[in-house]
Amino acid sequence: MALRRGRMNKVDPFSGSTPPAEPGIYRFTRDGEILRTGETSNLALRMAQHVRSGALRAGMWFEYAVADGRSTSQTRRSVEQAHDEKHDPPLNRRRAGGGRRAAGGSGRR
């Protein structure tokens, strides 16, 4: 799977703590409900972007799993998609289109 095994790490985005600047998958949770999932090449930067945009708000947690050295954007994206299918997070639902392509994809469908 190319992710380190075990439970996801949990950070309060407004506590001053940050995840490592490493690739991985992440999710937002509130009261145990998974609200959004994603994959990134830099967990710390992505959390900061979500805080600045207002998508990640007080009362939510940023949970993450760091990818191991075998990880690619495509492998992380497949794990993210499995989480989407299992949990159906409301902030991942799209009104139109098929979502984004993983980095390195051809961009063609």
C-alpha positions, 0 to 999 in steps of 0.5 A: 500500500506504500503507507506506514501501517497503524492508526492515523496520527491526529493534529489539532490544526489550531494548536500550533502542531503540524504534521511532517512535510512529507507525502501521505494521505489525510482526512478531516474529522469532527466528532468522529465523522470523516468529512474529507479525505485527500492525498498530498506530497506535503502534509504540512503545506496541505494542512496550512492551505486548508486552514487558510482557505477556511475548509479546515475549521475550529473543532475539526481534526487533521488526521494523516498517515505518512507514506513510505519510500515506495509511495507515488501520487497514484498509490496514495490516490488509490488509498484516498479513493478507497477511503472515499468509497468506504466513508463517503465524506461529505466534503469530497462530493462533487457536483459535476465532473469526475474529480482530479487526476493523480499527478503524473496522469495523462490528463486524458480520459 
